[in-house]
Amino acid sequence: MAEQVIHTEKLTKRFGNFTAVDEISFSVSAGEIFGFLGANGAGKTTAMKMLTGLLAPSSGSATVAGFDIYRQTEAIKRNIGYMSQRFSLYDDLTARENIRFFGGIYGLDNATIREKCDRMLHVLDLVKEGNTRLSALPLGWKQKLAFSVALLHEPKLVFLDEPTGGVDPVTRRRFWDLIYQAAANGVTVFVTTHYMDEAEYCDRVSIMVDGKIAALDTPEELKRTFGSATMNELFIQLARPAKRSGQ
Amino acid sequence: MKRFIGFVRKEFFHIMRDRRTAAILFGMPVLQLLLFGFAIRNEISEVRTGILDLSHDVVTKKLTDKIFSSGTFVASAVLNSGKEIGKAFASGKMNEVIVFEPGFAGKLQRDGTAQMQVITDGSDPNVSRIVTGYTESVVRDFLREKSNAAGAPVGVEAVPVMKFNPALKSVYLFVPGLMAMILMLVSALMTSISITREKETGTMELLLVSSLKPIQIIVGKVVPYLLLSFVNVLTVVGLAFFVFGVPCRGSLALLLAESLLFIMTALSLGIFISSITNSQQVAMMISLAGLLMPTVLLSGFIFPVASMPLPLQAISNIIPARWYLVIVRAIMLKGAGIAVLWKETLVLMFMSLLFMTASVRKFSERLQ
């Protein structure tokens, strides 16, 4: 059995009387692409915030990259990459300046940053645009850049929170090529999405309903178990009975 | 430390690349000071005066000459009847009309008193008050000369001396207020906007997930504005001195140190604002309506605190600029030292500490 990069045991978060995340238990292995699905309000974001050390859990236990999420949040933060829902690099800085800034934040030295920056721009085919402010670049390119920046400090695990919102299917497919590449290099990918075609690209998928994990398996196995033709059908079948919906 | 320098450099990029931000930061202090210094003045250089002389005798003639020879009053019209007065004011050409009663010299001779009426335009009370004061002082002079010539006793005379600002220059009044206003604007408004902008664009999340500690993020955000605010203090004090001749009679070092303290207070207010809202719009509204307005209206900048109604006086106590103004005026104009200003200094320190603690509380609450 492969090394477990994420392992949770009855992880729970309550806000007053409201239980946002209700005793979820699951594991993610090294190098896996793990799809974390659920309707809006199902508790995905809260769960992700606990795993990234932004939010303290109410009860249960979990380790991320081998560190405890109660006591070792600083160590967790050093070992994970994160790319959020909305595009989140600095629009008024150039690609190079963004890379340099985030490299600096993660404590990389100047020589390393310069070398990585050149390589990254080359791989993304952005060499010419390296000194252009991001506000002038298309969203798809910015997302690819943000993903690469999240991997800058070579984390074992990267969290992607709806990374491909708002772009066309072709651009999304290209983005997923990057994800596959990272996974092939041994990086574990934890990704949330609302696009069911993307769910098919994942090694394993979990579907959250009302704070609980309603299903967890490979896409093929899930479809067989629930007798659904597509992931879309399966998702609607599971999420429709939800008591909480919307935000 | 290297991470920190990188953070500060990024912050400077933000400021310089947004033209509006850069314009507000560097243009505003200079523009404001020049505007306040040149355009807004309480002293009046030219009082357009009309004379309605119903007596036409030697004394009214002499008094009229005396008034116009002072240089401040300019003969604007000679009126022939009371009916013309209203029209003259309505046209806006007149600041003042002086009316001598019929038989002025005779009454003065016989009864020792005669009436002259000074009519001013009450729609502008400030100008009215000043003009009336000027006129009274000219008449007083005239009477003194007259009785000196006659050898009669003058009676009691009050001789006013305006200490610290003998010429009553209004720029002396505006410079300290302006410093408070600009520092409030730059420090509180700009920091609260720049922090909430990171929340809006989602970059704050990215920073929090990185191994930077929240306190490092806050300090990194604050340092550039601290530096820029300090540059603004130097600009304003320098301009005030070289362009308007406003002195700094006390210790310049103390003035700068107290300004730094006030900047800290404003910055902690800015951080506090950004800890209670996630939107740039709201942060801007709170800063403008909640900080800038009181700084201008309730701090004693324009309206003296002592003449406010009691509830407003009480409110003015919680406005940092009120205390800073006392400090700046005392140091610049009166040459005072820390010995008389320790109370105000402590108040500012206490306020900074309070808002800093409140924001840190609020910040960690969010993470729970």
Contacts between the chains, C-beta under 8 A, distances in Angstrom:
chain1	res1	chain2	res2	distance
A	52	B	209	5.2
A	53	B	209	7.4
A	54	B	205	7.7
A	54	B	208	5.9
A	54	B	209	6.6
A	54	B	367	6.5
A	55	B	367	6.7
A	55	B	368	7.5
A	56	B	367	7.2
A	56	B	368	5.7
A	74	B	211	6.4
A	77	B	209	6.1
A	77	B	210	6.4
A	77	B	211	4.6
A	78	B	211	4.7
A	80	B	209	7.2
A	82	B	205	7.5
A	82	B	206	6.4
A	82	B	209	4.1
A	82	B	210	7.9
A	83	B	206	7.9
A	84	B	202	5.0
A	84	B	205	5.1
A	84	B	206	6.5
A	85	B	202	7.0
A	86	B	201	7.1
A	86	B	202	4.2
A	87	B	201	8.0
A	87	B	202	7.3
A	88	B	201	6.4
A	88	B	202	3.8
A	88	B	203	5.1
A	88	B	205	6.6
A	88	B	206	5.0
A	89	B	203	7.2
A	89	B	206	8.0
A	90	B	10	7.1
A	90	B	14	7.4
A	90	B	201	7.8
A	90	B	203	6.2
A	91	B	201	7.1
A	92	B	13	7.0
A	92	B	14	6.0
A	92	B	17	4.7
A	92	B	18	6.6
A	93	B	10	6.8
A	93	B	13	5.7
A	93	B	14	7.9
A	93	B	17	7.9
A	97	B	10	7.4
A	97	B	13	6.5
A	100	B	6	7.3
A	101	B	6	5.8
A	101	B	7	7.6
A	101	B	9	7.9
A	101	B	10	4.8
A	102	B	206	7.8
A	102	B	210	7.5
A	104	B	2	6.6
A	104	B	3	5.5
A	104	B	6	3.2
A	104	B	7	7.5
A	105	B	3	5.7
A	105	B	6	6.8
A	105	B	7	7.2
A	105	B	207	7.3
A	105	B	210	5.0
A	105	B	211	7.6
A	105	B	212	5.8
A	106	B	210	6.4
A	106	B	211	6.7
A	107	B	2	7.7
A	107	B	3	6.2
A	107	B	211	7.4
A	133	B	17	7.6
A	159	B	209	7.9
